[in-house]
Amino acid sequence: MTTVEQASVTGAWELPEEFRMLRDTVRRFMETEVHPLESTLPHDAAGLPREQLVVLQEKARRLGLWALQTPEEFGGAGLSVLGQVVVAEEAAKCRMGAFFPALGAFGGNPPNIMFNTTKEQFDKFAQPIIDGTATKAYTSISEASGGSDPARAIQLKAVREGDHYVLNGAKMWTSHAEKADWGIVYARTGEGRGGISCFIVEKDTPGTSFSRIGVMASFAPYEVHFDNVRIPVENMIGEEGKGFALATSSLIYGRILYVAGPIGIAQTALDMACQWAKNRDVFGGKLADKQGIQWMLVESEVELRAARLLMYQAAWNADLGKDVKVDASVAKMYGTEVAYNVVDRCIQIHGALGLSDELPLERWFRDLRVKRLGEGATEVQRVVIARDLLK
């Protein structure tokens, strides 16, 4: 009987002991290794210098905190989805946590789709990421014509010419694109949902270029341009026209993990706000004595508890092998909205100090605004949930 099944039999849900131990291990790592290091970095830093990152990653490896999503047979930690969200929430509790949890200490995982590739594709592209000899890969779906409905919005063309496909067009809002060694790119090879295929594109392939897109977050995405880019047939993942199904499956699980970071950040912000309110003198008393402040803190606490449980439920059901399409949308929608609102309240409680770069709050606020759009905007999640309710 699995841990999930055992806990279900008891009739009282709590995070199983093995996951509590995992959480505590990550928490100690953050306190002893990450927080002292991040205090030396600029407010809007977007990563560690390579020499520091290598040292930090080696310490994480020794604790077994490496390539957490990757199965053990490939050299990863092989954590369940619930284990992954537990780690992700704790790892986000740092200044760069929205986009660089634990400052990148826990290594990279190849995109989930790579575990469905041929052995040759996996050994060439995925294994070096797991081993730490290559950087993480990017995944490029969205285009200027739209990102929320990729089945219709994808216009990047892939035309078969002999033993190659020739790509022409552009992708938008692609994270990590310029620093990645290769990427997963979805392109149109036919009409409709059955006309989308998936390709591995190496960074230095002639005709590929990158343009940084300035956004309000501390971390910038890229536009990726393809000008007669020739991709070998063997770099197609799966069959021609099957790319949309592959993308959909990857997005569902990605939404569960995506919300863990915002929840971790919001919890840290709430802890900061509580401490500030208890220490801050205002109008002859403490800020924490004011009912208006108390209610802001209480509302934040209740919302975060609910968001965390929704996330755990989605991960729990995923580990049981259930269809979690709706669970993932519920958790992503509610969790990212709650996290944004909690940090907003915490800035208000800190007053002008909350807007300054002396604290990470304003950076988190910007980053969490992005999280309400990433992995499917809030409105997209509402559509998914509504369709299920009304089917």
Residue, then its C-alpha position, 0 to 999 in steps of 0.5 A: m500500500t502506498t503512502v497516499e493510500q495509507a493516509s486515505v485509510t486513516g480518514a484524517w488527512e495530513l502530510p505524510e511523515e516522509f514529506r514532512m521530513l523532506r520539507d524540513t530538509v529543504r527548509r534547513f538547506m534554504e536557511t543555511e545555504v541559500h539565504p546567506l548567499e542571496s543576501t549578497l546578490p542585487h535586488d533584481a538578480a536573475g541567477l547566480p554566477r556560475e562558480q557559486l551555482v556549482v558549489l551550491q548544486e554540489k551541496a544539494r546533490r549530497l542531500g539527494l535534492w537533485a533533478l527532483q522530477t526525473p525518475e531515479e533510473f535516469g539519475g534524478a530524485g524520482l519524487s512523486v508529484l506531492g513530493q515535488v510540490v512540497v519541495a517547490e513551495e519551500a524552495a521558493k522562499c527566497r528573493m528569486g523564488a518565483f523564477f529561480p527557486a533555491l537559486g537553481a540549486f536543485g539542478g534541471n529537469p528535462p521537459n516532461i515530454m522527453f520521457n516519451t522520446t526515443k532512447e537516442q533523443f533522450d541520451k543526446f538531449a535530456q541526459p546531459i541536463i540531468d547530469g548537470t553538464a547542460t543547462k535547462a531546455y526551453t519549451s516554446i508554444s505561445e505566439a504573437s497570435g495568442g497563447s491561451d488557445p495554441a491549437r488555433a494560435i500556432q502559425l509557425k510552419a514546419v514543412r517537410e523537405g526530404d530528411h528535414y523539416v524547415l521552420n519559418g515563423a516566431k514564438m513569443w514569451t519563451s522562458h530561458a530561451e537564450k541560455a538554453d542549449w536546446g528547446i522544445v518547439y511546437a509547429r504547424t504541419g497541418e490543419g487544426r489540432g491534428g496539424i501540430s507537431c513537436f520538434i527539438v531545436e538546438k540553439d546554434t541551428p542556423g536561422t535561429s535567433f532570440s530577442r529579449i522581451g522587456v516585462m514588469a518582472s525581474f525575469a525576462p522571456y524571449e521571442v524566438h525567430f526561425d528563418n528557414v531553420r532546418i531540423p532533422v526528421e529524427n528531432m521530431i518527438g512522436e509522430e507528425g500531428k501528435g504534438f498538441a496531445l503531448a503539449t496538453s499532457s505536459l501542461i496539466y502536470g505543470r500547472i500543479l507544480y507552477v502554483a507551489g512557488p507562489i504559495g511559498i512566496a506568499q507564505t513568506a510574505l505573510d510571515m514577514a507582515c506578522q512580524w512587522a505588525k507585532n514590532r511596529d509602533v503606531f498611534g501609541g500601540k502596535l500595528a498588530d493591535k489594529q483590527g483592520i490589520q488583523w483582518m488582513l492577516v487572517e484573510s491571508e492565512v485562510e486563503l493560503r491554507a485553502a490554496r495549499l490544500l487545493m494544491y496538495q489535492a491535485a498532486w495527491n490525485a495525480d499520484l493516484g493516477k487520476d485525471v487531474k485536468v480540473d484539479a490542476s486548473v482549480a489549484k493554479m487559478y486559486g493559488t496564483e490569485v491568492a498569492y498575488n493578493v496576499v503579497d499585495r496586503c503585505i506590502q500595504i501592511h509594511g507601508a512605504l517600506g514595502l515598496s522599497d528594494e530593502l525588502p523582496l516584497e515589491r519584486w515578488f509582487r511583480d513576479l506574481r503578477v506574471k504568475r497569474l498569466g503563466e501556464g494558462a491565465t486565470e481566465v483560461q483555468r475558469v474556462v476549463i473548470a466551467r466546461d467540466l461543470l457544464k458538460 
